């Protein structure tokens, strides 16, 4: 089973599990600021669940690529939308500041 490491926690998940669901189910604070209550609930339209993912995950869908190409995001940052990402192997996840997680300062890191 793949392992996900985020916000100082490591947990096992089923291969193909949705990263957003896995993080929320394991009490990882995925959203910054007001995005905690103002988000698209996993539809891939708001961009507030953007995270840096290192490890084996699904390819980005057209929806995800499209959202991450719009401000305040930038394709150059190599972020992923947790709600559109499937975990395929061991991964570590990092969250950045800003309402959409688009900032430069780390909010939390993957170290367990």
N, C-alpha and C positions, 0 to 999 in steps of 0.2 A: 504494500500500500504506500502511495506517495505521502511525503511529509511536507507540511507547510509550516514555515517559521515566519512569525510576524509579531511585532510589539512585545518581544521578549518571551513569546510562547511558541511551542512546537507541538503540532498535533497531526495525527494520521487522518487521511481522507480517502475516499474511494476515487479511483482513477476516473477522470471525466467530470468530477464534481465542479460546480460553479464556484469560483473564487469568492465572490461577494457573499454568497450564502454561507460558505465555510467560515469566512472571517466573522461574520455577524453571529453565527451559531456558537463560535468559540470566544465571544465577548471581546473581539478586537474592535477598537474604536475606528471604524473605517471612514467616517465623515468628519470634516472640520466645521467648526462654527455652526452657522445656521443650516448648513447642508444636512445636519442630523435630522431635521424635520422637513427640509425643503429639498427633496431629491426625487428622482423619477421611479424609485422602487425597483430598479433593475431592468428598465426598458432600454437603456443605452442611449438616452437622449439628453441627459443633463450634464454628464461628464464629471460629477462630483466624487465619484469613486475611483478616480485616477490614481494609480500606484505604479511604482517601479517593481517589476517582477524579474527575478533571476531564476532560471530553471526551465523545466520542460512544461510548456503550456500550449494551448491551441493557437492556431494562427488568428490574427485579427480579422474580424468580419468587415464587410463594407460599411456597416452601421458604425462600428467602433472607429475605423479609419476616418470616416467622415466627421464624426464628432470630435476626434482628437486633432483634426485639421483646422478646427474653428477656434478663434480666441475664446478664452484666454490660453488655450492649449496650443501646442506646436508639435508637429511630427518630429522635430529635431530632438525633443526631450525623451523620446522612446518610452513613454508611459503606456499603460494599459488600463482599460476600464475593467475593474474587478467583476462587474456584472456581466460582462461579455467574454470572460476568460475562463476556460476549463483547465483544471489542473491535471496534467498527464504524468508528471514525475515530481521529484522533490523540488520545491521552490522556496525562495525567500522573498519577502515582500517588504517594501519601504514606502512610507507615506510622507509627503511633503506638505508644507504649509500652504495657505491660501484656501479660499472656499472650495475651489475645484481641485485642490491638491497639485496645483501647477507651480507652486513657489520653488524657491531654491533651498530653503532651510528644512532640515529633516524634522518631522513631527515624531516619528518613531521608526526604529530600525529593526531588522530581523533577528538580531542576536538573542539567543535563548539564555 
